[in-house]
Amino acid sequence: MEIILKHLSIIKIGTVLGLTLAMAIPAHAQFGNLKKAIKKEAVKQAVQEVEKEIQKSSTPAPATPVPTSTTATTVSHSPQMSGAPAANLRALTTCASLKPSNIVIGKLGDYTFQQGMSSESRSGLIGRRSAQLSDGCILPSLNPREVVYMEVDSSAMRAMGSSNDWEMQCVRSANPSAGVVGATQGFSEYPHNVNFLSGKAMMLHCGNSEGVTECATGSNSSRSGAWKKKVDSRSATMLSFYATPSTLAPAGGEKLYCQYYNKTSGSSLFAFEYLRTQN
């Protein structure tokens, strides 16, 4: 309002100025429109000034920038498993009297070690954590692409039959009554191979970045041989499997409940639940 009053005053001054000038000029015919022209121009300029001030007052001030942190925050969208399988799933499994031991969970990946002045890289089971069975033979729940290593007594394992007497059976946790996924899907879509790891994956090169002290030096094959000797010295057989991803899994992933089943005894060496994702 103050702005408008200010410029209305300007209009009045311009009008007076125009009248004064008009009175001072002789009223010849050729100057008959001078009075009107001066007055019109003064009013026009004053109106333009008012419009400019009104526009400035109605334009919102620029938003204050929101400070942003220079440190990026990493948000993990990787799905994670926690807890034990539901009771109705565990009830599907009858545990064998034979119990796995030396259970280790990790992921297959690269580690490094020093070889003189150079840094060498090898692959093996990294990010290891030890694990225990619950409810007789239930392994901890697994996240996508995790690997499980275990050992069983060799003589007791042989007493339960050959490899043909064992099979991995998996059902969808949300609908176990639909039957095993192996009835409609190939072996590559779920964990079926219990000899996933070689000895070199367990026997890392000494001085490794993982800090694993049960180690050896030399080539991959020599370290595999060294690990086999260790396992043999314990009269054990090593087993391992992979929490297999599958392109057949839904976009958000799905839980599978699996057991390593012995057809002769009708019991299972171990069982577990894992999150199957597309990659």
Summary of the structure (lengths in Angstrom):
residues: 279
radius of gyration: 41.1
end to end distance: 66.7
largest distance: 133.2
contacts: 746
relative contact order: 0.16
helix: 33%
strand: 27%
